[in-house]
């Protein structure tokens, strides 16, 4: 019996044979990619303690002050970001009449706008302004959408209403109009990954959060800030870096966060470190006075030793949530134990 049977005898041409071979290779390659993807995001089995959560910061309005702190307040971490109930990090943003995002980079006194969480929403206060209350229930009936973008990435948001526009315009522009308050209306992340981060190997689209610049979470090592302050004439407040989590290390190890891949806060909340947090001019603004540093600090000093191969110097790390959880100040922070 002739065992050297030609497959062409079964009506399979050379082109078909080549196609079958390519398909098999493609299937095998896809399988490898899936395997690699699953294993690159495989959560650690062992953890080691590195410090405690010194402070939690939630910024309801992009570029404005964080919520007033309460030492025993618990914060829930979900795919949209950190928050308390409906009060989420960077759920609100300000735009101009052209629907372009405006921030404290251009209007430093925005950092003096103070939000406070109340039963059904927020209360805004600012120097020389009457308090302004926002009821989240009212937002459900004010659904007029606005097309805007965050650093070139398109996103549709909703208007909050004319009385909010007037209040924010008066404080920011000293005019009756020109600024509008908008909010993020979606139950999950819909924005595409920032072009500056999409080449990072561990980032996924769901890490985009609400109206954040890059990702839904950012951690800052206070030892790194302390080291920076030894290089500055005038020390900076860690809040100038606008991190959600401020880590107090057990051992003085500045910039150790550069080498971590996983973070766990408390018992349940687990995060994947997806990118370094590169810095713009915003840290040059004093959070108490809203004055911009005339010497360009701390950005100038950071550029002298934290630039690496990035266009801007790095301080802190971007993170993506991989397991939901509740966090509060003084929770223990762990990293992967290799």
C-alpha positions in Angstrom: 0.0 0.0 0.0 1.4 3.4 -1.0 1.6 5.5 2.1 2.9 8.6 0.2 -0.5 9.8 -0.7 -0.6 13.3 -2.2 -3.0 15.6 -0.6 -3.6 17.2 -4.0 -5.3 13.9 -4.9 -8.1 15.0 -2.5 -8.7 18.2 -4.4 -6.4 20.4 -2.3 -4.4 22.7 -4.4 -1.0 24.1 -3.4 -2.6 27.5 -2.6 -5.1 25.8 -0.3 -2.3 23.8 1.4 -0.4 27.0 2.0 -3.5 28.7 3.4 -4.1 25.8 5.8 -0.5 26.1 7.0 -0.8 29.8 7.5 -4.1 29.3 9.4 -2.6 26.7 11.7 0.3 29.1 12.4 -2.1 31.9 13.1 -4.1 29.8 15.5 -1.0 28.8 17.3 0.3 32.3 17.4 -3.1 33.6 18.7 -3.0 30.9 21.4 0.5 32.1 22.4 -0.7 35.7 22.5 -3.6 34.8 24.7 -1.4 32.7 27.0 1.1 35.6 27.2 -1.7 38.1 27.9 -3.2 36.0 30.7 0.1 35.4 32.3 1.4 39.0 32.1 -1.7 40.0 34.1 -1.6 37.1 36.5 -2.0 38.5 40.0 0.8 37.6 42.4 0.3 34.8 44.9 2.6 36.3 47.5 2.8 39.9 48.7 5.2 41.9 50.9 4.5 44.9 52.9 6.2 48.2 51.9 4.3 50.8 53.9 1.0 52.4 54.7 -1.6 54.6 52.9 -0.8 58.0 54.4 -3.5 59.9 52.5 -6.3 59.4 50.0 -7.2 62.1 47.5 -10.4 62.3 45.5 -10.7 65.1 42.9 -14.4 65.3 41.9 -13.7 68.2 39.5 -10.6 67.9 37.2 -8.0 70.5 38.2 -9.8 71.6 41.4 -9.1 70.8 45.0 -9.7 67.3 46.5 -12.5 66.4 48.8 -12.1 67.5 52.4 -10.3 64.7 54.3 -11.8 62.5 57.0 -9.3 60.2 58.6 -11.7 57.2 58.9 -13.5 57.6 55.6 -13.7 54.5 53.5 -13.3 54.9 49.7 -14.5 52.3 47.2 -12.3 51.5 44.2 -14.0 50.4 41.0 -13.3 50.5 37.3 -14.3 54.2 37.1 -11.9 55.3 39.8 -11.9 56.0 43.5 -14.8 57.6 45.3 -17.6 57.6 47.8 -20.9 56.4 46.4 -21.7 58.6 43.4 -18.9 61.0 44.1 -16.1 59.7 41.8 -12.7 61.0 41.0 -12.6 63.4 38.0 -16.3 62.8 37.2 -16.6 66.6 36.5 -14.6 68.8 34.2 -14.7 72.4 33.0 -14.8 73.4 29.3 -14.8 76.7 27.5 -17.3 78.0 24.9 -15.5 75.9 22.2 -16.0 72.8 24.4 -12.3 72.6 25.0 -11.0 71.3 28.3 -9.7 74.0 30.7 -7.4 73.2 33.6 -5.3 74.9 36.3 -2.4 74.9 33.9 -4.0 78.0 32.3 -6.1 79.1 35.4 -4.0 78.3 38.5 -6.7 79.6 40.9 -8.9 76.6 40.0 -7.0 74.6 42.7 -8.8 76.8 45.2 -12.2 75.5 44.2 -13.1 73.2 47.1 -15.8 70.5 46.7 -17.4 68.9 49.7 -19.5 65.6 49.6 -23.0 65.9 50.9 -25.9 63.4 51.1 -27.1 63.7 47.5 -24.1 65.4 45.7 -21.5 68.1 46.2 -21.2 71.6 47.6 -18.6 73.9 45.9 -16.9 76.8 47.7 -14.3 79.2 46.5 -12.8 82.5 47.9 -15.2 85.4 47.5 -18.0 83.1 46.2 -21.2 81.9 47.8 -21.5 78.1 48.2 -23.0 76.3 45.4 -24.8 72.9 45.8 -25.1 70.3 43.1 -27.8 67.6 43.5 -26.9 64.5 41.5 -30.6 63.7 41.0 -31.0 66.9 39.0 -28.2 65.8 36.6 -30.4 62.9 35.3 -32.9 65.4 33.8 -30.3 67.8 32.4 -29.1 65.5 29.7 -27.6 67.7 26.9 -24.4 66.2 25.5 -21.2 68.0 24.6 -18.5 66.8 22.3 -15.1 67.4 23.9 -11.7 65.7 24.2 -8.9 65.1 26.8 -5.5 65.5 25.2 -6.8 64.6 21.8 -9.0 61.7 22.8 -12.6 62.3 22.1 -15.3 62.0 24.7 -18.9 63.0 25.0 -20.0 64.5 28.3 -23.2 66.1 29.7 -23.9 69.7 30.8 -24.6 70.3 34.4 -26.7 73.5 33.9 -26.5 77.2 33.5 -26.3 78.2 37.2 -23.1 76.1 37.5 -21.7 77.7 34.4 -22.3 81.1 35.8 -20.7 80.3 39.2 -17.6 78.8 37.7 -17.3 81.5 35.0 -17.4 84.2 37.7 -14.7 82.7 39.8 -12.4 81.6 37.0 -12.9 84.3 34.3 -14.5 87.1 36.4 -17.3 87.0 33.8 -20.9 85.8 33.6 -20.1 83.2 31.0 -17.3 81.4 29.2 -16.9 78.3 31.4 -19.3 75.3 31.6 -19.3 72.5 34.0 -19.8 69.0 32.5 -19.9 65.5 33.9 -19.1 62.0 32.9 -22.4 60.1 32.5 -21.3 56.5 31.7 -21.4 53.5 34.0 -18.0 52.3 32.8 -14.9 53.6 31.0 -15.6 54.4 27.3 -12.7 56.6 26.4 -9.8 55.3 24.3 -6.4 54.9 25.8 -4.3 58.1 25.7 -1.9 58.0 22.7 1.0 58.7 25.1 0.3 55.5 27.0 -1.1 53.1 24.4 2.4 51.6 23.8 2.7 50.6 27.4 2.5 46.8 27.6 0.1 46.4 30.5 -2.4 49.1 30.0 -6.0 48.3 28.8 -8.8 50.5 27.6 -10.7 50.1 30.9 -7.9 51.9 32.7 -8.9 55.2 31.2 -11.5 55.8 34.0 -13.6 58.9 33.8 -12.1 62.3 32.8 -8.5 61.5 34.0 -5.5 62.6 31.9 -4.2 59.1 31.7 -5.6 56.4 34.0 -8.1 56.0 36.8 -5.5 55.7 39.6 -2.2 57.3 40.5 0.1 56.4 43.4 2.7 58.8 44.8 5.6 57.6 47.0 6.1 60.3 49.7 9.8 59.2 50.1 10.3 60.2 46.5 8.7 63.6 47.2 11.0 63.9 50.3 14.0 63.2 48.1 12.9 65.8 45.6 12.5 68.4 48.4 16.1 68.0 49.5 17.0 69.3 46.0 14.7 72.3 46.1 15.0 75.7 47.8 11.3 75.7 48.7 9.8 72.3 49.5 6.7 71.3 47.6 3.5 69.9 49.0 2.8 66.3 47.8 -0.7 67.4 46.9 0.8 69.4 44.0 1.3 66.0 42.2 -2.4 65.2 42.6 -2.0 61.5 43.4 -5.0 59.5 44.6 -2.8 57.4 47.0 0.1 58.8 49.0 2.3 56.0 50.2 4.4 56.3 53.4 7.2 53.7 53.1 8.3 51.6 56.1 11.9 52.0 54.9 13.2 55.2 53.2 13.3 54.1 49.6 12.6 56.9 47.2 11.7 55.9 43.6 11.3 52.2 44.5 7.9 52.5 42.8 9.8 52.6 39.4 10.4 48.9 39.8 7.1 47.5 41.0 4.5 45.9 38.9 1.6 45.2 41.3 0.1 47.1 44.3 -2.4 45.9 46.9 -4.0 48.3 49.3 -5.7 46.8 52.3 -7.3 43.4 51.9 -8.9 43.5 48.5 -8.0 46.4 46.2 -5.4 45.2 43.6 -3.8 47.4 41.0 -1.5 46.8 38.0 1.1 49.5 37.5 0.8 50.4 33.9 3.0 53.4 33.3 5.1 56.1 35.0 3.3 59.3 35.6 5.1 62.0 33.5 4.7 65.6 34.6 3.5 68.9 33.1 3.6 72.3 34.7 0.7 71.7 37.1 3.0 70.7 40.0 4.5 74.2 39.8 1.3 75.6 41.3 1.1 76.1 45.1 -2.1 74.3 46.2 -2.6 76.8 49.1 -1.9 80.1 47.3 -2.6 79.1 43.7 0.6 80.9 42.7 2.8 79.5 40.0 6.5 79.1 41.0 8.5 81.8 39.2 11.5 79.5 38.9 9.6 76.7 37.2 10.0 74.4 40.2 9.7 71.6 40.9 9.5 70.7 37.2 12.8 72.2 36.4 14.7 70.1 39.0 12.7 67.0 38.1 13.9 67.4 34.5 17.5 67.3 35.7 17.3 63.7 37.0 13.9 62.1 36.3 13.6 62.6 32.6 14.8 59.1 31.3 13.6 58.5 27.8 10.3 60.3 28.3 9.3 63.8 27.0 8.6 64.9 30.6 10.0 63.9 34.0 8.4 61.1 35.9 7.0 61.2 39.5 4.5 58.6 40.7 2.9 55.7 38.8 -0.3 55.2 36.8 -2.3 52.2 37.8 -5.2 50.2 36.5 -7.6 48.4 38.8 -7.6 44.6 38.6 -9.6 43.8 41.7 -12.2 46.0 43.4 -12.0 46.9 47.1 -12.4 49.3 49.9 -9.5 51.5 51.1 -8.9 54.0 53.8 -6.0 55.9 55.4 -3.5 53.8 57.3 -4.3 50.7 55.2 -1.2 48.5 54.6 0.2 48.7 51.1 1.8 45.6 49.6 3.8 44.9 46.4 4.4 41.6 44.6 6.9 39.4 46.4 9.2 37.8 43.8 
